[in-house]
Amino acid sequence: MGDKAKVAIFISGAGTNMAALLYASRLPGAPYEVVLVASNDPAAPGLALARLEGVPTFAHSHVGLSREAQDAAMEAAALEAGADHVALAGYMRILSQGFVERWRGRMLNIHPSLLPKYKGLATHARAIEAGDSHAGASVHLVTNELDSGEVLAQARVAIGPDDTPESLAERVRLAEHQLYPRALADYVARARDPAHLLERVRALALALPETRERESHGAPGFRVGSERSGRFFAYFSDRHHGSGHVALLVKTSGMDELATLVDTRPEAYFRPAYYGASGWVGLILDRPGLDWAHVGEWLGRSWRSVAPARLARLCDPADIV
């Protein structure tokens, strides 16, 4: 259980998508576990189901509260439960900007349309009125723009000639129950997948000026400068030299900074067995809550430490994230 992603599910009503996520989490090989079901409605039927299944629950009415105050209560419960992801499953509250930003890349939602079509409400009626051949559901990352985050997965549902919004909604709901558990599982699993992590690192590193990828000691490395005289500024490590981590190796300012990072944040940094003696630090990538903006900043900093002077002036770390 320790290596599974921990998910808090927010609901407002019956919680049928919550139930689909919960039961899927108990199948063999599931990469996530449900550590909390929370609601803005203490009478939400889904809470009773969660309690019956032995899942911790939390309820906090939003009545009379600001959006920020309600979010603070829900977030505190999720953090206390140890959640590193939030899945919105029929949670009928608009979230505050601060809450969304703090969980950026770690909060998912399911929406009953084939996004980017029909954001917001009345999705089934709008699809029928438009004469669409298919409706469906989309799982997406949550951003501060309504129903506009990256779409992770979709399921298509045919629209029949006699469909009403109600009849179509029933079939779309069935599709949702199949789609959401798979999309969530795929998403949390890729955060630990070396191939996916390498692609993310590669995109950030190669966005820097005059950067090339070259293998070094059996690992992908990234160099800046000419083909002949370029210097390495980063290496991708997939548990190399017995580290046990998928990591990005980058240059610190020296041994003092390396020691401070490893001592104060051992969950995020380690001393690489092969490169640590030269002041390189391992930034752990396969961990909950990884901030890719922070990874980009480290790449930019490490790049500037070895780049020719004519290039170093060109790079603002913010430009590569």
GICORUR-V708650 format. One line per field, one symbol per residue. phi: phi as a letter, one per 30 degrees, with the letter a starting at -180 (. if undefined). A space follows every 50 residues. Layout:
# GICORUR-V708650
phi->???
This chain:
# GICORUR-V708650
phi->.dcddcccccbbbdiddedddddddcdeiddbbccacbbdbeceeddddd dedicebbbbdddicdeddddddddedddddidcbbcdbidcbddddddd ddceibbcbcbdaceddhdichddddddddiddbclbbcbddbdcehbde dcabbcbdcddcdcedddeddddddedddddddddddddddcdedddddd deddddddehcbcbdbhibdbbcbjdddcdbdbabccchdhidibdbccb dcdldddeddddddbddcbbcddccedcidbccdccbdiecddddddddd ddeddbdeedceddcceddcc
